[in-house]
Amino acid sequence: MQFVRLRTKLIIATICLILIPILFVGIYTYKEFENVMTKNIAENASERLHQINMNIKRELELMVNASSSVVLDENIRNVLMNPPTNDRETINNVGLIDKKVLEISTAIITDLAYITIIDNFGNHYTNWPQSTNSYEWIANSSFYEKALNQNGFMIWDMNHPNYMGPNNENLVTLAMTIRDSSFSQNIGMLIISEPVSTYLGILKNSYLGNLGFIMDMDNQILTEDKSVNEAFPFIEDRLNFKDEQFSYSVKSENVGVFTNYIPLTEWLIVQIVPDKSIYKEITNIRNIAITMLLISLTVFILLIVFISTMFTRSLKKLQLQMTQVESGNLDVTFNIDSRDEVGLLGKSFSKMLKRLRYHIENEIILERSKEKMKLEALQAQINPHFLYNTLNTIKMMSIMAGTKNITEMLLSLGHLLNMSIHRGQEFITVEEEISNVRSFLTIQKFRFGDTIEVIEEIDPEAMDALVPKLSLQPLVENVYQHGLFIQGGKMIIRIDRLSGDIILSVLDNGETPDLERLYKINSGLSQSEKLSNIGLQNVHKRIQMMFGAEYGLTIERIVEQSVTCVSIHLPYRRNMNEITTSSD
């Protein structure tokens, strides 16, 4: 598997666990925001169209109210049904109609409106300068002809040339026939016109720069935005005379189309909003958000790289030192004083190296000591096999001579010698070690007689424990060498199992050593200087080399019992695998 640095893993993990979720949340939030903004824009457009509808409808209703005031006026009906026969009647009729028109212009409709009344006898009444050509234009217009066929219903012409002349503004016109009191026959024609600027002003003030127009059933449009004429052919077939909204493509540009229907005139208010206009604010917000996100991501990644570098710098130094240790250099020291897990790891690593150097030095010393001990043993020993065979010969001669005591002594000495011959067997059971001690005591009994009482206090559970060979015998021998037993002396051999350890003790009530001597003996056990009793020191060193500094031999005076106690502290082990693991 390819090696990947911890810093790289930290950066990748941070990106996967933090940056990617934030990115997804940001995209989702932006999409939701975009949908809300689009919905709000559509609602605003629809609301704006509705407001335009209300404003236009208000203007149209003024014209309708003005027309109702005329067609329902009995005086107007009388004038139209009774044409003047002389100039006086003509003047009276004109005055009556002018009064009505003034009333309408003042109270109902704007004074910019053109009001025209025509009877069936060719008489014209109006509030604008009279012109024969104008009346002829009206009489020949499409709205005039349609109104004649509607029997009193209103006809609307949304955008036609001004009948006062081509240099004047186009007009929006309401035309309808005036009926008699019984509504059975037409008695005249009413025409009310307003300049298209009134309605264009409503569009201009409401669309705020977007394309907008008014369309009638004949696809005639009213607008002052000339670009509408370019867009209209593309959407003409899609327009229905009802409130709706849809998207369409005009010259490869997507647009939103919003419509609002005016039932009174059967006109359609249309607003064309390019997508770039709809999404302009959204795009600006998106660009700002992306810019801020990129800046934040850059800063965040730089911080991650910096923090991961700071975090892994100590690890990298530790890794380099471990590499030196791997190459054999054990003198490196971890000097980083960071107060975190890396610092603790470095301190533990330094302590481990220190212990490793200590163990290696001890191993070297141990090997040298072993070689020295082997050399000394070779220089001093007699061939043990020759001695053992000689003892067997003497034993046979003793048996033949019937000397039982000599035979027993030779058997004990042979047992001890046989145990020393098998040097390859370094550990024996407590039971075997007790057997060796008993053989040693048998020999000492023949040497010194029954001057001491030997008591064995052995825990049965400890009998199968493994102990170093000839570890207890030197303790018993020490009693004879330094105990200075007198008649009636007592020696206790005690073996106890305490949890995971075993204690081998030899207690005697011989001569009491003073405190200075005890201190000297205990100090000498842990030092390289030789004591007068080499056996105890060798036992102590062997045990510590095998099991560690927490085990070994101690000597103490138990004042309450007036005895001296020499103890060996060992781990409780029953097989060689456990001993090997413990020594490692």
Buried (B, 14 or more C-beta within 10 A) or exposed (E): EEEEEEBEEBBEEBBEEEBEEBEEEBEEEBEEBBEEBBEEBBEEBBEBBEEBBEBBBEBBEBBBBBBBBBBEBEEBBEBBBEBBEEEEEEEEBBEBBEEBBEBBBEEBBEEEBBBBBBBBEEBBBBBBEEBEEBBEBBBEBEBBEBBBEEEEEBBBBBBBEBBBEEEEBBBBBBBBBBBEEEEEEBBBBBBBBBBBBBBBEBBBEBBEEBBBBBBBEEEEBBBEBEEBEEBBEBBEEEBEBEBBBEEBEBEEEEBBBBBBBBEBBEBBBBBBBBBEBBBEEBEEBBEEBEEEBEEEBEEBBEEBBEBBEEBBBBBEBBEEBBEEBEEEEEEBEBEBEBEEEBBEBBBEBBEEBEEEEEEEEBEEEBEEBEEEEEEEEEEEEEEBEEBBEEBEEBBEEBBEEEEEEBBBBBBBBBBBBBBBEEEEEEBBBBEBBBBBBBBBBBBBBEEEEEEBEBEEEBBEEBBEBBBBBBBBBBBBBBBBEBBEBEEEBBBBBBBBBEEEBBBBBBBBBBEEBEEEEBEBBBEBBEEEEEBEBEBBBBBBBBBBBBBBEEBBBBBEBEEEEEBBBBBBBBBBBEEEEEBEEBEE
